[in-house]
Amino acid sequence: MKLTILGSGCMVPTKERNHSAYFLSYNGEGILLDCGEGTQRQIKKANIKPTKVTKILLSHWHGDHVLGIPGLLDTLSNSEYSKTLEIYGPKGTKNKIKALNKVFDSFRDIKIVVKDIETNGVFLDTKDYKIESYKLNHSITSIGYRFIEKDKLRINIAKAKKLKILPGPEMGKLQNGKTIKVGNKTIRASDVTTLVKGKILSYVPDTALTPNCIKIAKDADLLLCESTYTSEEEKYAKEYKHMTSKFAATVAKKSKAKKLVLTHFSQRYKNDSNFLKDAKTTFKNTSCAKDFMEIEL
């Protein structure tokens, strides 16, 4: 599982930071978290093939999070994209994508499935992972996402060899928690496997500090959290319903996240040193996102 920061800026991009977009690569899937203006160019600069995108999770419909959609879809339609692109977002997303399709008719050749998310909790459940969404508190409807990799059983090869279990279907059954027979001997999955806990990636986009931030971030291996302002501008954060670096660190601490990465920095700041200093007083394992940063989970 690898997260690539494609854009870590706020409403106005800078020379160093593009609009919000984050690419999660997992087991053959490419999950794009938000798609701000210029995302397709950032994807190419990061040496990611645009056709690797399989899902787009939109947090809300402010321009710095969605203006890259038409360009990306246009590129996919001209790239022999053969997958079904899934787009998820807050209520109204389906109608907005339909409207875009009327304006930009050049991406009609690709198959797109769009779903509005109207509930807190799990909205997508696959064999390997599930994704939860939670409503946040911003100036318009905004939702955060929680990607949860499912726990897996890992075969202890040395034990398997000792029990004369050969690679193949029987070993696969054990990995799925089933019991098998080798000769006259019954072998349970617990005899030759260990449990590997799945990783959790949490994304808290534009929002005021709210209890659902904690739900999204609970026990996360990586918490990616908006940090538009430092504590010195807390009054602006409250007025415009954004997070400060201190608020983000508080969420990380209360949720028992392992690592915090701050992002979505206002263009008013020349560098991120004050954000880092502000957050680390509350949560030590904090870093600041930079465009094209790669984080392995």
C-alpha positions, -999 to +999 in steps of 0.1 A: +000+000+000+015+033-011+002+068-009+015+095-033+008+131-025-002+148-058-014+181-043-010+195-008-022+230-013-054+249-005-079+270-025-051+289-043-022+267-056+014+279-053+046+271-072+053+243-047+018+230-040-009+219-063-046+215-055-058+186-033-053+151-047-038+119-032-032+086-050-035+053-031-020+023-048-032-010-034-031-045-048-037-035-085-061-007-076-055+031-079-078+050-056-077+088-061-087+109-030-100+141-045-091+155-079-082+192-078-072+212-109-041+199-126-043+164-110-037+146-143-005+165-148+006+157-113-001+121-120+022+121-150+049+140-131+047+113-104+052+086-131+018+071-125-001+060-155-035+077-156-052+044-165-041+030-131-070+050-116-099+027-107-118+048-082-122+084-073-134+094-038-145+130-037-148+147-003-168+178-014-175+200-044-152+230-038-132+237-069-098+229-054-110+193-049-128+186-081-117+209-110-094+182-123-122+157-130-130+168-166-093+168-177-086+134-161-118+118-177-108+133-211-074+117-208-088+084-198-112+084-228-082+089-251-060+062-234-080+031-243-092+029-207-109-005-204-119-005-167-151+007-151-143+039-133-161+042-100-167+077-086-180+083-051-189+115-034-215+133-012-251+136-021-255+153-055-223+139-070-241+118-095-260+148-109-229+169-110-210+142-130-239+140-154-238+178-159-200+176-166-207+149-191-231+173-209-206+200-210-175+179-219-188+153-243-153+140-251-153+114-223-184+095-233-164+065-244-154+052-209-177+034-185-183+053-153-204+043-123-212+072-099-226+067-065-238+093-039-228+086-003-255+095+021-246+075+052-219+072+079-201+039+080-192+013+054-202+021+018-178-003-001-168-038+010-145-059-011-126-092-005-094-073+005-106-040+020-136-019+030-141+019+029-161+040+054-173+075+050-183+101+077-199+134+073-179+164+084-186+201+092-176+224+064-193+253+046-208+228+022-214+190+026-180+173+031-171+137+039-140+120+051-128+085+042-114+056+061-097+028+041-094-004+060-074-033+048-088-066+060-067-089+082-050-118+065-036-152+074+000-157+064+014-192+059+045-202+079+064-219+051+087-238+075+058-253+093+040-261+061+070-279+047+074-299+079+037-310+076+043-318+039+019-292+026+027-283-009+021-249-026-013-250-043-050-252-036-046-267-001-023-240+010-049-215-003-076-231+018-055-227+049-049-190+041-087-186+039-090-201+074-102-235+064-092-270+076-075-295+053-063-331+054-029-343+044-030-380+043-047-391+075-037-359+093-061-330+099-045-296+097-062-264+109-053-230+096-042-220+131-015-247+129+004-231+101-007-195+099-003-162+117-027-133+116-015-102+098-034-071+108-046-049+079-035-013+076-058+017+080-055+050+060-077+079+072-084+110+052-099+141+069-104+168+043-119+203+048-138+205+081-141+222+114-131+201+144-159+176+149-164+142+166-165+124+133-128+133+128-120+110+156-141+082+141-123+085+108-089+085+124-094+058+150-063+035+152-051+047+118-017+037+106-017+069+087-039+099+092-039+124+063-055+155+077-062+190+064-043+218+082-052+250+065-041+272+094-017+273+123-030+279+158-022+316+154-050+319+129-075+297+149-102+324+146-101+320+108-102+282+110-134+285+131-149+311+108-143+292+076-147+257+091-112+244+087-086+227+108-055+241+124-023+220+128-031+219+165-066+206+159-052+179+136-027+168+162-054+166+188-074+143+165-044+121+160-037+119+197-073+112+207-078+086+180-045+068+187-033+072+152+002+060+146+013+087+121-001+122+112+006+139+079-006+175+076-019+188+042-041+214+025-019+244+035-031+279+029-010+299+004-005+326+030+023+306+046+058+306+030+069+273+046+055+245+068+078+248+097+052+266+119+026+239+112+051+212+122+061+229+154+025+236+163+014+200+158+044+183+174+036+199+208+006+176+209+015+147+186+052+139+180+049+116+150+038+144+126+051+154+092+040+178+065+029+167+031+048+178+001+038+173-035+051+140-049+060+127-014+055+089-013+044+071+019+046+033+023+022+017+047 
